[in-house]
Amino acid sequence: MVDNKNLINRRQFLEKALMSIGGVVLVPAINLKTIGLDEWPEGEILGRNTVYLPSALPIRSKPTVSGPVVRYLIEDECVVWLREVIGESPAGRASKKWVDTPEGYIYCPSLQRVANSPNQPISELPVYGDESGMWVEVTVPYVNLELANPPARAPWLNEAPKNLWRLYFSQVIWVDEIQTASDGRILYRVNERYGSYGDIFWADAAAFRIVTEEEIAPINPEAENKKIVVNVNHQSLSCFEGNNEVYFCRVSTGRKLDEYGNPVETWATNPGTHWIWRKLVSLHMSGGGTGAGWDTMSIPWTSLFVGEGIAIHATFWHNDFGTPKSHGCVNTLPEDAKWIFRWTTPNVPYNIGDVTNNTYEGTRVEVVEPLY
């Protein structure tokens, strides 16, 4: 059972937070209803629906594909995550994990594991050299966005309804301005620094936790002979210091089949020996063509190691690690991507959030496909 005694009522939290903040300028007229945080069920752990197709994610009475449907989840709907159980895997799917909820069972790979942890906003941005700003991480299931500099530029903004302009739990983005809305709420202006189309947004500041310099400090910088081994057949990633494995996680590498089950070679994660040549705290990624393209903002803890776009990075749009899912990248849980980001070289300065090294001095990445 979940202990809800210490959970903070959102209204009470914001009232307490705003009492301690003052002296900031009122924001010009914007759609406050759009950028407010939604209400979510009370629970220590929540699961967010990552499947957007109508009737695509059912709650079933049993953890099997034949279990009676209780109801279907809508876009981004959150449910209380009680525990994981082993059930039946759907046709063509490897995972047998299901999430037990108060209403029934949901197939685990389709739920992002999230929390609802609002934060007390700050009233003044920190300064780094001649620049003020900070990296922040979303700590609620999602936060709604309002465009600060219309018209919309990124393709995803023009394709998605405005009520689905959102950042999701674990995404990281740069804040470059703080203001107060007409209803007294503190707003952060969030700005993608790398790879974006130039869109800037206002968002409820309570949704974001400040990422500190210590959090991106290098892990074991004195260790020699660091390397990463990505095993495509096992869908795993291991970090080695010499011959010692110091970290292991499940991943999702490049897909081998398209949406229709046809073999695809262009999405494979390139086997061979590579080097991490660029790292970014957060990166907007886009590519592909009509019908098979992607356009995703604020992908955290990105470590590029092949060409201009193949990277190890955090993933919030699925929870199917152990199954090939990507267009060539190595998808990981956010906590895994962050550890790898800190452990590998080159090291990233906090205020810049980006570093490039083209001299093959970054951590080595070996992508292997063993026969056993």
Secondary structure, DSSP 8 states (H G I E B T S, - for coil): ----TT---HHHHHHHHHHT-----B--S--HHHHS-------SSEEEE---STT-SEEESSSSTTS-EEEE--TT-EEE--EEEE----TT----EEEEETTEEEEGGGEEEE--------SS--EETTEE-EEEEE-SSEEE-EESS-S--SHHHHHS-GGG-EEETT-EEEEEEEEE-TTS-EEEEEE--SS--S-EEEEEGGGEEE--TGGGS-SSTT--SEEEEEETTTTEEEEEETTEEEEEEE-B-B-SB-TTS-B-STTS---EEEE--EEEEEEEEEE--TTT-EEEEEEEEEEEEETTTEEEEE--S---TTS--BSSSEEE-HHHHHHHHHHSSS---TTT-EEE--SS-S-EEEEE----
